[in-house]
């Protein structure tokens, strides 16, 4: 798992519509790979209406073990801040993806709870709390069944495609 | 298990896996059962029982198992202060999740009608509605049908089986089944593993059948608003009807309010990526 801190290469525009939260996470999924979610700051601004400019050119140097295949996506950290309306009011969430050799090597989210309900959910209670879920590729697991709900929304897939094309070199 | 019997029912794909091939009589009975269930409860066909109630109100005689479904809804309605309700049907339809699948919200969100004697009486297996009303059993119906399919297998002496309705499942096996918990945002990944020996595991996620911006199928009956803070839940319970209903309820209420009434284990994943779980599922999630 790549724990190296990649300098922020590009900060995606910050937005305040619900599907953008999903989009950023979907990018993590569709770019593929085991996310090693660790603590990590959100590189972008938290201000919903502010658009951060692209910074430097993408780093193109290949990792030593990356072979000769052409990379589809620029390495780097991608950050989005999304807002959504919960029953308790507006909430924001920051999501940072680290892309390395066409693989998402890290996903981190930063909650920005602005209402009491969201804070309440963060309180501990009997049982347990894990700060961050960690995804492992199903291909790498020996399982007999999967319980969940595969994404079926066409709109969701389209949004994810947009993020992929943004990261595409 | 070596043998698999696949079919489509109530809008989703089902498989029944068994160690030995099912005889035709079992398969026939299962298909009749799911067709009957659909004919009563489907909101998506004009000739169903609940569609008649939505059009004209009146009396609807449910099959015998309708009584257990009503009791479960009634308990959850009370425990959740009205958040879990069979009357979210009109809210879902208004938001575009209607029989025509218009997926276009028709009106601003409004609370569901309170469930009382003036809106819907659910006495035993008889529904009575003074006025037209949309009844939606989506929170527990699929789970109940999983249990009913399992009971057909029990009755025919099928010893080991897995009934899987696209992720809501009931298992009876020689050894535990390893089930992956699908990542709420990435169907190629799992966030944990659960050994399912005997009993049910049901999942609910807000991204399932997502439509329009921010609108999805888990609706708080008190506000008419969709629930966005919890993004996925899993519940382990002895039967699938309970597991299915609690998986929905955990979008709308705190687990501790269910703990004194139901025997269950759970995982909740929130929109900020953190997870809560009961001791029964301690160790199921992959550690960071």
Boltz contact constraints between the chains, C-beta under 6 A:
constraints:
  - contact:
      token1: [A, 18]
      token2: [B, 213]
      max_distance: 6.0
  - contact:
      token1: [A, 18]
      token2: [B, 214]
      max_distance: 6.0
  - contact:
      token1: [A, 19]
      token2: [B, 213]
      max_distance: 6.0
  - contact:
      token1: [A, 25]
      token2: [B, 185]
      max_distance: 6.0
  - contact:
      token1: [A, 26]
      token2: [B, 185]
      max_distance: 6.0
  - contact:
      token1: [A, 29]
      token2: [B, 185]
      max_distance: 6.0
  - contact:
      token1: [A, 29]
      token2: [B, 186]
      max_distance: 6.0
  - contact:
      token1: [A, 37]
      token2: [B, 288]
      max_distance: 6.0
  - contact:
      token1: [A, 84]
      token2: [B, 228]
      max_distance: 6.0
  - contact:
      token1: [A, 86]
      token2: [B, 228]
      max_distance: 6.0
  - contact:
      token1: [A, 86]
      token2: [B, 229]
      max_distance: 6.0
  - contact:
      token1: [A, 87]
      token2: [B, 220]
      max_distance: 6.0
  - contact:
      token1: [A, 87]
      token2: [B, 223]
      max_distance: 6.0
  - contact:
      token1: [A, 87]
      token2: [B, 225]
      max_distance: 6.0
  - contact:
      token1: [A, 93]
      token2: [B, 272]
      max_distance: 6.0
  - contact:
      token1: [A, 109]
      token2: [B, 272]
      max_distance: 6.0
  - contact:
      token1: [A, 109]
      token2: [B, 273]
      max_distance: 6.0
  - contact:
      token1: [A, 111]
      token2: [B, 272]
      max_distance: 6.0
  - contact:
      token1: [A, 121]
      token2: [B, 270]
      max_distance: 6.0
  - contact:
      token1: [A, 127]
      token2: [B, 277]
      max_distance: 6.0
  - contact:
      token1: [A, 127]
      token2: [B, 278]
      max_distance: 6.0
  - contact:
      token1: [A, 127]
      token2: [B, 279]
      max_distance: 6.0
  - contact:
      token1: [A, 128]
      token2: [B, 277]
      max_distance: 6.0
  - contact:
      token1: [A, 128]
      token2: [B, 282]
      max_distance: 6.0
  - contact:
      token1: [A, 129]
      token2: [B, 276]
      max_distance: 6.0
  - contact:
      token1: [A, 130]
      token2: [B, 275]
      max_distance: 6.0
  - contact:
      token1: [A, 130]
      token2: [B, 285]
      max_distance: 6.0
  - contact:
      token1: [A, 131]
      token2: [B, 274]
      max_distance: 6.0
  - contact:
      token1: [A, 132]
      token2: [B, 273]
      max_distance: 6.0
  - contact:
      token1: [A, 132]
      token2: [B, 288]
      max_distance: 6.0
  - contact:
      token1: [A, 133]
      token2: [B, 191]
      max_distance: 6.0
  - contact:
      token1: [A, 133]
      token2: [B, 269]
      max_distance: 6.0
  - contact:
      token1: [A, 133]
      token2: [B, 273]
      max_distance: 6.0
  - contact:
      token1: [A, 133]
      token2: [B, 275]
      max_distance: 6.0
  - contact:
      token1: [A, 134]
      token2: [B, 286]
      max_distance: 6.0
  - contact:
      token1: [A, 134]
      token2: [B, 288]
      max_distance: 6.0
  - contact:
      token1: [A, 135]
      token2: [B, 183]
      max_distance: 6.0
  - contact:
      token1: [A, 135]
      token2: [B, 186]
      max_distance: 6.0
  - contact:
      token1: [A, 135]
      token2: [B, 189]
      max_distance: 6.0
  - contact:
      token1: [A, 135]
      token2: [B, 191]
      max_distance: 6.0
  - contact:
      token1: [A, 136]
      token2: [B, 190]
      max_distance: 6.0
  - contact:
      token1: [A, 136]
      token2: [B, 286]
      max_distance: 6.0
  - contact:
      token1: [A, 137]
      token2: [B, 189]
      max_distance: 6.0
  - contact:
      token1: [A, 138]
      token2: [B, 188]
      max_distance: 6.0
  - contact:
      token1: [A, 138]
      token2: [B, 190]
      max_distance: 6.0
  - contact:
      token1: [A, 141]
      token2: [B, 180]
      max_distance: 6.0
  - contact:
      token1: [A, 143]
      token2: [B, 178]
      max_distance: 6.0
  - contact:
      token1: [A, 143]
      token2: [B, 180]
      max_distance: 6.0
  - contact:
      token1: [A, 144]
      token2: [B, 177]
      max_distance: 6.0
  - contact:
      token1: [A, 144]
      token2: [B, 178]
      max_distance: 6.0
  - contact:
      token1: [A, 145]
      token2: [B, 179]
      max_distance: 6.0
  - contact:
      token1: [A, 146]
      token2: [B, 180]
      max_distance: 6.0
  - contact:
      token1: [A, 146]
      token2: [B, 182]
      max_distance: 6.0
  - contact:
      token1: [A, 147]
      token2: [B, 167]
      max_distance: 6.0
  - contact:
      token1: [A, 147]
      token2: [B, 179]
      max_distance: 6.0
  - contact:
      token1: [A, 147]
      token2: [B, 201]
      max_distance: 6.0
  - contact:
      token1: [A, 147]
      token2: [B, 203]
      max_distance: 6.0
  - contact:
      token1: [A, 148]
      token2: [B, 167]
      max_distance: 6.0
  - contact:
      token1: [A, 148]
      token2: [B, 182]
      max_distance: 6.0
  - contact:
      token1: [A, 148]
      token2: [B, 203]
      max_distance: 6.0
  - contact:
      token1: [A, 149]
      token2: [B, 205]
      max_distance: 6.0
  - contact:
      token1: [A, 149]
      token2: [B, 208]
      max_distance: 6.0
  - contact:
      token1: [A, 150]
      token2: [B, 187]
      max_distance: 6.0
  - contact:
      token1: [A, 151]
      token2: [B, 187]
      max_distance: 6.0
  - contact:
      token1: [A, 151]
      token2: [B, 207]
      max_distance: 6.0
  - contact:
      token1: [A, 153]
      token2: [B, 210]
      max_distance: 6.0
